[in-house]
């Protein structure tokens, strides 16, 4: 390239009456070759720039997709954390007895009775709804299907006249 620069610097424009010509110490074919080379370099550079732009665009799209997935996972994690906290609160809350028959105060009263009558044997008590007649069917067979070999259990009953009954047993149910 330096050699080419030197040769171009030594070039002269010669003026004679009505004629103008360029005195170049290198041949025209060499200049044409250099111009073609420069055009190739420019073309290659444009192609490289396009190639890099395409690669960057692909990377950007991948990052955008990963960012979307991360945000989805964050939402799912947030929802799961909320559900977990609700479950923990319900477990620690006396209203974890899922009753359509008793209200919260009555449930607390029943829990206190159970603790006192068992000398706090069930101090860390937790509850699982095993059977609900309105959901599982109102028959003794259904009751025993869901409650046999489970225990201790609490049973709440409400009859057609809206009278409520209940009981607690530490002995598992059997047919």
N, C-alpha and C positions, 0 to 999 in steps of 0.2 A: 504494500500500500504506500509506503514511503517512497519507494522507487517511482510509483505512478505520480505521487504528488510532485516530486522533483521534475519529472518530465513535463507535467502540466505547467509548472512555474516557468520552465524554459521556453514554453510555447509563446509565440508572438503573433500579434495581428499586424499584418503588413498592409499599408495603404498605398496604393498607386492610383493614378488618375482613373477615376470611375471604377476601380477594382479594389476589392477587399478580400484578402485571403488569410487563412490561418496557417502559420508555419508550425507544425507539430512534429517534434522529433520522434514520435512513435507512430506506428502504422494505424490506419483506420480500423483494421480488423481487431486489433488489440482493444481499441476504445469500445467497439461494439461488444466485444466479449465482456469487458468490464461493466458496461451498462447492463447487459443481460444478467451478469452476476449480481449487480446491485438490485435489479428488479427481482431476482430470485430471493435475495436476502430479505427484501421488503415483503415479498409474497410469503416467504417462510415465516417471517415475523408476524404477519397478519394471521396466518394459519395457526401459529403457536399461540398467539393472543386469543384467537377463537377457541382453540383447544383448551387453554387454561380457563377461559370464561366458562366453557361447557363443564369442565371438571369442577370449578367453583360452584356453578349452579347446581350440579348433582349433589355436591357436598352440602350445600345450603338446604336443598330439599330433604336430604337425609336427616340433617340436624333439626329441621323444622318438624319432621315426622317424629323424631325421637323426643323433641320437646313436647309435642302433642301427647305422646304416650306417657311421658313423665307426668304431665298435668292430669291425665286420666287416672294414673296410678295414685297421684296425690289425692284426687277426689275420692277414689275408692278407699284409700287408707283413712281419709278423714271420716267418710261414712261408716267404715268398720269401727273406727275408734269411738265414734258417737254411739253406735249400736252396743259396743262393748261396755261403754260407760253406763248406758241405760240398763243393760243387763246387770252390771255390778250394783248400780243404784237400786234396781228392783230386788236383787238378792239381799241387799242389806236393809231394804225397806220392808216393813211388815206387810205391806200391800202386795208382796210377792205371792201371797195366796190369791190365786186368780179366781175370785168368787163373784158369782152373780147373786148370791144370797145374803152375804154379810158385807157391811161397810167397813171402812178402815178402822174405826174405833172398836167395832165388835171383833174384828180380826186381832187387834192388839190385846183385847181382853182375853180371847181364847188362847193366844200364845202365852200370856201371863199365867193363865190357869194351868196350862200344860207344864210350864217350867216349875211352878210351885208344887204341882202334884207329883212331879218326878224328881224333886230335889235338884232342880236345874241340870238334870241329866241331858236334856236337849237344849242346852244353853246356846249353842251355835246352830240353831235350827234353820233349815232351808226347806223349801217346798217345791213340789212338782205336781202339776195337775195330772192325775191318772185317768179320771173318768168324769164325764159330764153327761147326764142323761139327755139333755137337749141336743147334744152333739153326737154322742155315741150310741144312743138308743136306750129307752127306758125299760130295762128288764134285768132280772137278777143274773141271767146268763152273761149279759154284756158287762155288768158290774164285776162279776168274778173273772171274766176274761181279762179285764184291765187291772184289777186290783189284787188278785190272788198272788201269794208269795211276795207281796210288797208290804213294807211296814217299817216303822210305825206309820199309821195313817190317821187322818182326820176326815170325818164324813159330815157334810152339811146337806140337809134335806129341807125342801120347801114343798108343802102339799098344795092341793088345789084351793084350799081356804087361806093360803098365804101364811100358815103356821110354819115356823122354822124349828128344826131339830138338829141335833148334831152329836158327835161322839168322837172320842180319841181312843186308839188302842195301840199298844206297842207290839202286839202279837200280829204276825202276818195273817192275812185272810186266806181261808181254804173253803172249798165248796162244801 
